[in-house]
Amino acid sequence: MLLTAKSRVAPYSGGLLLASVIAVAATFLSDHYGAPVMLFALLLGMAFHFLSEDNSCAVGVDFAAKALLRFGVGLLGLRLGLAEVMSLGLTPVIAIIGFVLVTFGCGVVMARIFGRRTAFGMLAGGSVAICGASAALAITSVLPLHKDREQDTLFVVIGVTALSTIAMIAYPVLFKSLGLSDIESGFLIGATIHDVAQVVGAGYSISEEAGVFATYVKILRVALLPVVMLVVMFSFRGAQQQAVGVPWFLLMFAACAVVANAGVLPPAILALLNELSRWCLVIAIAALGVKTSLANMVKVKPSYSIILVVETLVLLSVALAFVMVFGI
């Protein structure tokens, strides 16, 4: 039985060890030089991209960038103060629904302007509106079969990943230059950056408060994924009939928030779990950096790039306008 367990763990060990060492190095640099640990983890990880397809590292790196990330995000619910969330009312929820609708519609309109299929517009719009590459993969699973579907999905995944990485670095600087508070910045980061990993990285590069609130807002967007998938599914005849479920880390986030705010966990256990969450996220961001290829970022077709960039700028502009007019 021990040998069986070792054989199951072995494929993951190399990649997890690589991501963990990068995370430790990023933490050391952050502690000594004051820069955001998530940014260090991302940049250091990118320097080791050549190992992303190495047989000894690929599986573990992929596991860290996906499963470990989602587990860490789920644990972030322990840091969410429900009293603070309730004090914000329904404003963030209504705003996020509006942002998603505008961005999704923008994708469809831009696709038609550039002579692309409506299916591509929904794929691009949904990925930018919800959660980047993860949403793209989920949405494509309910699109009708087409010879270009896999290629379209690949370009969208590459494009939104590139834009998310750029936004993770640029948005905190932009929001700080505009004089926005940590809560406002956290809201905007959660509402505008595509992938969950980059939302976490950007939020925590500002402050812990911004990071937690950004994650909460991002969770609101992710919660709309099943709705978008249903809209896509019923918009096309011949679409694959696939069961649409709620992401498990969303449920974990909500459950952790309830448990933490119920006061049933001893402070020592709560502190330990929060530290575990932090390390999971730093390791996941390091793994994401290892998986990030600068070469792939420049392979996106011009028309695809324009559509994704316009959607991203529309989402950012609408969210910024909302915060400037109504506040948070």
N, C-alpha and C positions, 0 to 999 in steps of 0.2 A: 504493500500500500504506500509505503514511504517512497519507493522508486517511482510509482505512478504519479504521486504528487510532484516529485522533482521533475519528471518528464513533462508535466503540464506547465510548470513554472519556468523551466529552462528557456523556452523561446522568448519569454518576456524579459528575462533578467538583463541582457545586454543593453537593450534600449532604455529600460527603467534606470539602470545604473548610470548610463550616459546623461539622461535628463536630470537625474538627482545630483550628479556632480556639477552640472551646469547651474542648477538651482542653488547649490551651496556656494558656488563661486559668485553668482549674482547677488546673493544675500550678503556675502562678505564685502563686495564692492559697494553695495548700497549702504551698508552700515558705516563704511569708512569714507565714502565720498558724497553721501547724501542724495544721490540720484535715485529715481524709482526702481525698485527691485524688479518689477515686471518688465521694464524697458531693458534692463541689463540682461534678464533672462532671455528675452526675445532676440536681442542682438548677438549675444554669445551663442545662442542656439543656432542662429543663421550661419555662424562661422563653421558649424559642424554639419552643414547640410549634406556634405559628401558621404556621411554615414547613414543618411536616411534610407537608402536602399540596400545597405549592407545586410546580409542575411542574419547576422548576429544582433542587429539593432532594430531593424525595420518593424518587427511585430511589437516590441516593447515601446518604441517611440509612438507608434500609432495608438497603442492602448493608453499611454499617458496623455496624448493630445485629445483623446475622445472620452474614454470611460473615466479616467482619473479626473479629468476636467469636470465632467458632469457630476461626479461624486463630490468634488470640492464645492461646486456651485450649490448642490443640494444642501451641504452643511452650512452654507452661508445664511440659510434661514434662521440659524441659531443666533445670528447677530441682528436680525431685523426686529426693531421695536414696534409691535403692533399698535401701541398707543400713538406713536409718531405717524405711522401710516394712516391710522384712522383720522388723525387731525388734518391730514391733507385732503380728506374727503374723496369724492369720485372724480375730481379734476384730472389726475394723471390717467385714470382708466379711460375716461371719455376722450382725452387728448390722444392717447395711444391708438384707440380704435380709429379716430379720425386720420392720424398719420398713416396707419396701415392702408386705409381705403384710398387715400390720395396717392401713395406710392405705388400701390397695386394698379390703380387706374392709369398712372403715369407710364408704367411699364407697357401696358396694352397700347396706349396711344403712341408711344415712341416706337414700338415695334411696327405699327402700321405706317408711320411716317417714313421709316427706313426700309419698308418693303419686307419686313420679317413676318413670320406667322404669328397669329394671335397666341398660339401655344407658347411660343418663345417669350412673348410679352408677359404672359402670366408667370412663366418660369422666372424670368428676370425680376419682375415686379414683386413676386412673392419672396424671392430670396433676399432682396434688399429690404423689403418691408418687415420680414419676420426674423430670420436668424441665419442669413448667409448661406454657406455651403450646405449646412444641415437641412435647411428649408428647401434648397434646390434639389437635393437628393430625394427628399420626401415628396415634393410636388411632381417631380419627373416620374415617380412610381405610379401616379394616377393619370398621367397624360396618355393620349392615344399613341399607338405605335407609329413611328415615322423613321425614315432612314437617317434623318439628321438629329434625332432626339439625343443620342449619346454624345455626339459632338457638341450640340447646343449646351447640354448639361456640363460637359467638361469646361467649355469656355466660361460659362456663368460661374462655376466653382472657382476657377482660376481668377476671374475678374473680381468677384466679391471678396475673395481672400486677400487679393492685392490691395483693394480699396480699404478693407478692414484694417490691414496692417498699417497703411498710411494714416488712416483716421486715428488709430490707437496712439500714434506719436503726435499727430498734428492737432487733434481736437482739444486735448487738455491745455495746450499752449494757446489756442484760439480763445477758449472760454475764459482762461485766466486774463488774457489781454482785454477781454470785454468787461472785466470786473465782476463776473458772475460769482455767486456764492457757491460753496461746496454742494449744497442741495440742488441748486439750479444746474450746476455742471454735471452732477451725477444723473439728474433727470435727462439732460440732453445727451449724455454719453449712452445711457441705456436706451434712449429713444431713437438714436441715429446710427450707431455703429452696428454693423451687420452681424458679425459672429459673436457668440457668447464669450469665447476666450478673450477676444480683443476688448470687449466691454469691461470684463473684469480687470484686465491689465490697465486700461485707460483710467477706469474709475479709481483704482487703488494707487495710481501714480499721482493722483490729486490728494486724496486723504482716505482714511478708512470709512468715514461717513459717506463720502461721495461714492466709494466702491460698493458699499452695501446698498445704497439707494439706486445706483446704476443697475445693479444686479436685479433688484426688485422690479424696476421698470422694464428691464430686458425680459424678465419672467412673464410680465404682462403681454409682451409681444409674442413670446414663444407660445403662450396659452392660446393665441389666435391661430396657430398653425393648423389644427384640425379643421377650423372653420374655413380657412383659405383652401385647404385640400378638398373639402366638400364642394366649394364653389367651382374649383377647377374640374373636379370629377364630373359634376353635373352640367358643365358647360360644353362638353364634347360627347358626341355619340361614339361609342366604341372605346371610351376610356376604361382603363383597368379597374375593375371593381375590387378595391382593396379596403380592408378594415382600417379605419382611421382612429388612432389612439392618442392618448395624452402622454407626452414625454415623461419618463419615470423620474427624472431629476426635478421636474416641476412639482410633482407630487411630494417628493422628498423635501424640497425647499419649503413647501407649505406646512408639511408635518413638523419639520424642525422648528419653524417659526412658532407654531402652536405650542410645542413642548417647551421651548425656551421661555416663552412668555407666560406659561402656566406656573413657572417657578418650581418645577419638580426636580430639576437637575441641580446637584450641588455645584457651587461656584468652581471648585477644582476640576470637576468633570467638564463643565462648560468651557473653562479656559483651555483644557486639553483638546477638546473637540475643535475649538476655534483655531488653535495652533495647527492641528491636523489639516483643517480646511485650508489654512494659509499655505502650508507646504504642498498640499495637493495642487493648488492653483499655480504656485511658482514652478513646480515640476512640469505641470501641464503646459504652461507658457513656454518653458524651455524646450519641451518636445515640439510644440507648435513652431518655434523658431527653427529647429532642426528640419522640420518638414517644409519650411518655406523656401521656395526656389526663386531667386531673382530672375533667372533665365525664363522661367515659365510665366512670370508676370508680364513679360513683353510679347508673349505669343498670342494674346487676345486679339481677335479681328477688330479693325478700327470701328466698324459700325456697332459691334457688340460692346466695345469699350465705351463708345459715346452714349449708348442707351443706359449702361450701368452707371456711368458718371453723372449723367443728367438726373437719373432717379436718386442717386445719392445726394446730389446738390439740392434737389427739390425737397427731399426728406429733411435735410439739414436746415434749409431756409424756412420751411413751414414750422419746424420745431423751435427754431430760434425766434421767429416772429411771435409764436405763441407765448414763449417765456417772457419776451420783452413787453408784450401787451398785457398779458394776464398774470405773469409771475407764477411762482410755485409756493 
